[in-house]
Amino acid sequence: MTSILKNTKISKKEKNINHLKVCVLILSFFIFKVIISDWECFKAGLFGTF
């Protein structure tokens, strides 16, 4: 029983990596949302035309 629990327990390193992935995912989602909402401004800045 204890060996099964040890195998399924997530190590601290894996937990930190998963936490980092979630943070990056949330950050990228917000950045993507801002780009989509300000698409005209983003396009103008990208191509240098206003």
N, CA and C atoms as a LAMMPS dump frame, in Angstrom:
ITEM: TIMESTEP
0
ITEM: NUMBER OF ATOMS
150
ITEM: BOX BOUNDS ff ff ff
-5.0000000000000000e+02 5.0000000000000000e+02
-5.0000000000000000e+02 5.0000000000000000e+02
-5.0000000000000000e+02 5.0000000000000000e+02
ITEM: ATOMS id mol type element x y z
1 1 1 N 0.823 -1.207 0
2 1 2 C 0 0 0
3 1 3 C 0.861 1.262 0
4 2 1 N 1.88 1.274 0.844
5 2 2 C 2.705 2.484 0.912
6 2 3 C 3.519 2.665 -0.357
7 3 1 N 3.921 1.56 -1
8 3 2 C 4.703 1.684 -2.235
9 3 3 C 3.846 2.272 -3.361
10 4 1 N 2.566 1.935 -3.387
11 4 2 C 1.663 2.493 -4.397
12 4 3 C 1.522 3.998 -4.181
13 5 1 N 1.382 4.411 -2.929
14 5 2 C 1.256 5.836 -2.625
15 5 3 C 2.524 6.586 -2.989
16 6 1 N 3.669 5.983 -2.763
17 6 2 C 4.938 6.636 -3.091
18 6 3 C 5.065 6.845 -4.599
19 7 1 N 4.595 5.882 -5.375
20 7 2 C 4.708 5.986 -6.828
21 7 3 C 3.777 7.053 -7.399
22 8 1 N 2.611 7.21 -6.802
23 8 2 C 1.656 8.175 -7.338
24 8 3 C 1.889 9.583 -6.806
25 9 1 N 2.696 9.716 -5.77
26 9 2 C 2.971 11.037 -5.193
27 9 3 C 3.771 11.873 -6.188
28 10 1 N 3.354 13.11 -6.403
29 10 2 C 4.057 13.996 -7.334
30 10 3 C 5.223 14.63 -6.591
31 11 1 N 6.386 14.57 -7.203
32 11 2 C 7.559 15.162 -6.57
33 11 3 C 7.456 16.681 -6.579
34 12 1 N 8.239 17.31 -5.713
35 12 2 C 8.195 18.774 -5.596
36 12 3 C 8.635 19.438 -6.896
37 13 1 N 9.625 18.849 -7.57
38 13 2 C 10.118 19.414 -8.831
39 13 3 C 9.024 19.381 -9.897
40 14 1 N 8.343 18.259 -10.024
41 14 2 C 7.262 18.145 -11.009
42 14 3 C 6.132 19.115 -10.691
43 15 1 N 5.848 19.284 -9.405
44 15 2 C 4.794 20.2 -8.996
45 15 3 C 5.154 21.628 -9.387
46 16 1 N 6.408 22.019 -9.188
47 16 2 C 6.86 23.36 -9.558
48 16 3 C 6.787 23.561 -11.063
49 17 1 N 7.174 22.544 -11.834
50 17 2 C 7.127 22.636 -13.297
51 17 3 C 5.681 22.798 -13.761
52 18 1 N 4.776 22.019 -13.178
53 18 2 C 3.363 22.125 -13.548
54 18 3 C 2.808 23.493 -13.18
55 19 1 N 3.209 24.012 -12.022
56 19 2 C 2.766 25.337 -11.578
57 19 3 C 3.253 26.401 -12.554
58 20 1 N 4.486 26.265 -13.002
59 20 2 C 5.066 27.208 -13.959
60 20 3 C 4.312 27.161 -15.282
61 21 1 N 3.982 25.954 -15.736
62 21 2 C 3.242 25.798 -16.994
63 21 3 C 1.895 26.496 -16.915
64 22 1 N 1.204 26.342 -15.793
65 22 2 C -0.107 26.971 -15.622
66 22 3 C 0.03 28.487 -15.633
67 23 1 N 1.05 29.01 -14.946
68 23 2 C 1.27 30.466 -14.91
69 23 3 C 1.555 31.006 -16.311
70 24 1 N 2.399 30.307 -17.067
71 24 2 C 2.731 30.742 -18.429
72 24 3 C 1.49 30.696 -19.313
73 25 1 N 0.686 29.664 -19.146
74 25 2 C -0.537 29.53 -19.934
75 25 3 C -1.49 30.691 -19.668
76 26 1 N -1.67 31.038 -18.39
77 26 2 C -2.568 32.14 -18.028
78 26 3 C -2.028 33.462 -18.554
79 27 1 N -0.716 33.683 -18.396
80 27 2 C -0.099 34.92 -18.891
81 27 3 C -0.261 35.048 -20.399
82 28 1 N 0.027 33.963 -21.123
83 28 2 C -0.071 34.011 -22.584
84 28 3 C -1.519 34.233 -23.02
85 29 1 N -2.466 33.679 -22.269
86 29 2 C -3.877 33.897 -22.586
87 29 3 C -4.239 35.373 -22.462
88 30 1 N -3.783 36.028 -21.376
89 30 2 C -4.086 37.45 -21.188
90 30 3 C -3.422 38.305 -22.256
91 31 1 N -2.177 37.99 -22.609
92 31 2 C -1.474 38.744 -23.652
93 31 3 C -2.203 38.579 -24.985
94 32 1 N -2.602 37.346 -25.293
95 32 2 C -3.328 37.061 -26.53
96 32 3 C -4.652 37.826 -26.568
97 33 1 N -5.34 37.868 -25.42
98 33 2 C -6.615 38.57 -25.321
99 33 3 C -6.432 40.066 -25.572
100 34 1 N -5.373 40.637 -25.026
101 34 2 C -5.099 42.068 -25.228
102 34 3 C -4.797 42.337 -26.695
103 35 1 N -4.008 41.46 -27.331
104 35 2 C -3.663 41.644 -28.749
105 35 3 C -4.923 41.585 -29.611
106 36 1 N -5.803 40.639 -29.328
107 36 2 C -7.028 40.507 -30.12
108 36 3 C -7.938 41.719 -29.905
109 37 1 N -8.042 42.203 -28.664
110 37 2 C -8.936 43.34 -28.407
111 37 3 C -8.384 44.628 -29.007
112 38 1 N -7.061 44.769 -29.098
113 38 2 C -6.447 45.96 -29.697
114 38 3 C -5.818 45.601 -31.036
115 39 1 N -6.534 44.826 -31.852
116 39 2 C -5.947 44.286 -33.076
117 39 3 C -5.527 45.383 -34.045
118 40 1 N -6.341 46.423 -34.188
119 40 2 C -6.014 47.503 -35.125
120 40 3 C -4.743 48.224 -34.691
121 41 1 N -4.627 48.516 -33.398
122 41 2 C -3.416 49.176 -32.878
123 41 3 C -2.215 48.252 -33.05
124 42 1 N -2.417 46.97 -32.814
125 42 2 C -1.325 46.001 -32.933
126 42 3 C -0.842 45.917 -34.376
127 43 1 N -1.79 45.871 -35.32
128 43 2 C -1.436 45.809 -36.743
129 43 3 C -0.682 47.062 -37.164
130 44 1 N -1.155 48.213 -36.69
131 44 2 C -0.515 49.483 -37.043
132 44 3 C 0.91 49.522 -36.51
133 45 1 N 1.111 49.048 -35.299
134 45 2 C 2.454 49.025 -34.723
135 45 3 C 3.346 48.025 -35.426
136 46 1 N 2.76 46.934 -35.895
137 46 2 C 3.534 45.881 -36.548
138 46 3 C 4.036 46.339 -37.911
139 47 1 N 3.165 46.979 -38.677
140 47 2 C 3.528 47.374 -40.038
141 47 3 C 3.979 48.828 -40.135
142 48 1 N 3.921 49.567 -39.024
143 48 2 C 4.411 50.942 -39.004
144 48 3 C 3.508 51.932 -39.701
145 49 1 N 2.244 51.579 -39.901
146 49 2 C 1.302 52.503 -40.538
147 49 3 C 0.174 52.814 -39.572
148 50 1 N -0.286 54.042 -39.583
149 50 2 C -1.389 54.414 -38.697
150 50 3 C -2.597 54.84 -39.493
